[in-house]
Amino acid sequence: MSQQLVLALAGTIRHDGNGGVVDDLADVAGLATWIREHAEPLRGYDAEPGTPDEQLRLDVVALRRAVRTLLARAVRPGPPSRADSSALLPVPDAVDHLNQAAGRLPVRPVLNWPDESTPTVAWRGEPADAQLRLTAGLARAAIDFLASPARAQLLACPAPRCVRYFVKEHPRQEWCKPSCGNRARVSRHYQRHAANRSDASGRPTSTPPPTSGAG
């Protein structure tokens, strides 16, 4: 659950399919849509907010910056996401931001064990305003993920123009999703043929045209 939430939050910065980057949390409507789409994992961290507003959006965006900073640290010595090359916080500041956000809402673990089912744990706290409930829940999810073994399998997708982080689920996985793999293979194919043409003519070739498909 923590992995799903953390990667989903980080993934609100993504390739737009046209060579640029789009921010899904650029406005309050975007945040509201994201919250609806991730209602189930948010519920597991007692992070269901009320109606989002601009202050909540700013708080979530600030938390996302701290999270992406720590994801960039986690993938070292590999490179961070291309979207983070100039937008990262100092790591100690990111850690402090995460810890402060997680600590603003007192919570306790609650065990649920239905008949003939496996036990699950949810976190429950006292009623709080939307800002505290959402940002504290997201921060706790990020802490859970960063302290888990899954962190060691975290990578920044190397496909052209992709800016996502992903957890490597099997040894042969190289990209965050199949479309990124296809784009990477097309790019390598073009570069090989361009290099061959350049060698044959003695003249450099132009750069490849952009490929479509959001990453």
Secondary structure, DSSP 8 states (H G I E B T S, - for coil): -HHHHHHHHHTTEEE-SSSSEEETTSSHHHHHHHHHHTHHHHHHTT---SS--HHHHHHHHHHHHHHHHHHHHHTTTS---GGGTTT---HHHHHHHHHHHHHTS-EEEEEE--TTS--EEEEEE----HHHHHHHHHHHHHHHHHTSGGGGGEEE--STT---EEE--STT--SSSHHHHHHHHHHHHHHHHHHHHHHHHSS------------
